C-alpha cells in the first residue's frame, strides 16, 4: 500500500513540474535608429576697419591774422574734437606762411604708426597758432598743396586716405586773381580752374578716396581788416562731393564751426569681407553624410554647388576656415573644403544639409533561449522564412557581438552596436536598416 502511494505522488510531482516550467509564448521587437536630417544655415563674417582720414589745418598767420582773437582761435581748436572716433585720423596744423617749423609740425592722431619727424601732441596743445609773420599776400592754395607734398614721406599724408584741407583765414587767396594792366580781379574761370586741376592732381597721386577743401573764412567784412573769402569759398564748392553753392564753407564771422558734421556722415567704417575655403558642417562627432550644399546670396537667391566645387570629410578636426583678410577663424567639427571657384565671401551664406548614414542590422537578439521550432521572425511587418540566403537562421547564445553589418551582410565595425543574448542571423533581403522594425515571436525553451 505504501509503495502505491509513493508512486502516485512522484507521478503528480512530475506532471506539475512540466506544466509549471514550460514558458509561455513571448515577443521581442527592435526599431533601428531612424535617419536624422540636419540643415545648417550660417553666413560669412566681415570686420570693420577705421577709415584713414588725414586733415590739414592751414591757419592764417599773416599780419592780418592779429585780428583773429583768442576766442575765435579757441573755437577753431575745438572743431578738432568733433572728428569721429570711428576714424583712423591724423590732424596736422600748419601756418599759412612758413616760419621754419614745417619739418616739425604738431600732429594730433589716434594712430601714430609710420609717422616720423612730426610733433605728436594732444588736444591740449597750446601752440596751434604761430606768431604773425609774412605779408598780407596769400597763396593759400599753393601752401596747402606744398604742405601735403612735403609731408607724405614722413607718414602724415597716406595713400588711399580721405584727405581734408581746412583753410582758416580772415582773408582770401590772392594767387588765383586775374590781373591785367596792373589791376587784379577775382577770377572764377581759367586761373581758378588751374588751381582746381592742381588739387585733383594731388588727389590722384595720393589715390585719395576723396579730397575736400573746407573754408573757414569770413562771409562778409564783419570785422575791421576782414574780407570775404570768395576764392576759398569757390574752391570748397568745386572740390565738394555735391558741387553746390556754399558746400564745405563755414562763416568765420559766426560761432558755428562744426566742420566735420558732414564729413562724419559721409565717411563710413570700411567693411572688410571675409573669404572662406572651409566651412563648418557640424560640431557633433557623429557620422553624417552630405546631402546638398547651397550658396545663398544677399538677395536670398540660392544656388546649389556641384560636387566638383567641394569635398566633405567625415573626420572630427580643428581647422582654420578663413583665408582672407588673414588666415583664421578656427573651428572644431566636420568640414567641407571649397574649391577656389566656390570660396564663400561676405555677405553670402551656405545652407548645408546632412543626414546620418543608413545603418544595416544583420541580427536579432532575444534575452531568453527560444525553442527554435517556435521562432517566427517578422521584418518590416512581413514574416520571413528560415533560410541562409534571404531569411533567418538561429545561432544561439553570444556575448558582446556587434549586430551591425554592411548592406551586403559583411561585418561593419565603423560604429559597432554590441549585444548579448540569443542571436538570430538575418540574411539577404531579411537584413533591416535605419528606421525599420524587426519582431521575433517565440516560446522559451524549458529550463
C-alpha positions, 0 to 999 in steps of 0.5 A: 500500500505504501509503495502505491502511494509513493508512486502516485505522488512522484507521478503528480510531482512530475506532471506539475513540474512540466506544466509549471516550467514550460514558458509561455509564448513571448515577443521581442521587437527592435526599431533601428535608429531612424535617419536624422536630417540636419540643415545648417544655415550660417553666413560669412563674417566681415570686420570693420576697419577705421577709415584713414582720414588725414586733415590739414589745418592751414591757419592764417598767420599773416599780419592780418591774422592779429585780428583773429582773437583768442576766442575765435582761435579757441573755437577753431581748436575745438572743431578738432574734437568733433572728428569721429572716433570711428576714424583712423585720423591724423590732424596736422596744423600748419601756418599759412606762411612758413616760419621754419617749423614745417619739418616739425609740425604738431600732429594730433592722431589716434594712430601714430604708426609710420609717422616720423619727424612730426610733433605728436601732441594732444588736444591740449596743445597750446601752440596751434597758432604761430606768431604773425609773420609774412605779408598780407599776400596769400597763396593759400592754395599753393601752401596747402598743396606744398604742405601735403607734398612735403609731408607724405614721406614722413607718414602724415599724408597716406595713400588711399586716405580721405584727405581734408584741407581746412583753410582758416583765414580772415582773408582770401587767396590772392594767387588765383586773381586775374590781373591785367594792366596792373589791376587784379580781379577775382577770377572764377574761370581759367586761373581758378580752374588751374588751381582746381586741376592742381588739387585733383592732381594731388588727389590722384597721386595720393589715390585719395578716396576723396579730397575736400577743401573746407573754408573757414573764412569770413562771409562778409567784412564783419570785422575791421581788416576782414574780407570775404573769402570768395576764392576759398569759398569757390574752391570748397564748392568745386572740390565738394562731393555735391558741387553746390553753392556754399558746400564745405564753407563755414562763416568765420564771422559766426560761432558755428564751426562744426566742420566735420558734421558732414564729413562724419556722415559721409565717411563710413567704417570700411567693411572688410569681407571675409573669404572662406575655403572651409566651412563648418558642417557640424560640431557633433562627432557623429557620422553624417553624410552630405546631402546638398550644399547651397550658396545663398546670396544677399538677395536670398537667391540660392544656388546649389554647388556641384560636387566638383566645387567641394569635398566633405570629410567625415573626420572630427578636426580643428581647422582654420576656415578663413583665408582672407583678410588673414588666415583664421577663424578656427573651428572644431567639427566636420568640414567641407573644403571649397574649391577656389571657384566656390570660396564663400565671401561676405555677405553670402551664406551656405545652407548645408544639409546632412543626414546620418548614414543608413545603418544595416542590422544583420541580427536579432537578439532575444534575452531568453533561449527560444525553442527554435521550432517556435521562432517566427521572425517578422521584418518590416511587418512581413514574416520571413522564412528560415533560410541562409540566403534571404531569411533567418537562421538561429545561432544561439547564445553570444556575448558582446557581438556587434549586430551591425553589418554592411548592406551586403551582410559583411561585418561593419565595425565603423560604429559597432552596436554590441549585444548579448543574448540569443542571436538570430542571423538575418540574411539577404533581403531579411537584413533591416536598416535605419528606421525599420522594425524587426519582431521575433515571436517565440516560446522559451525553451524549458529550463 
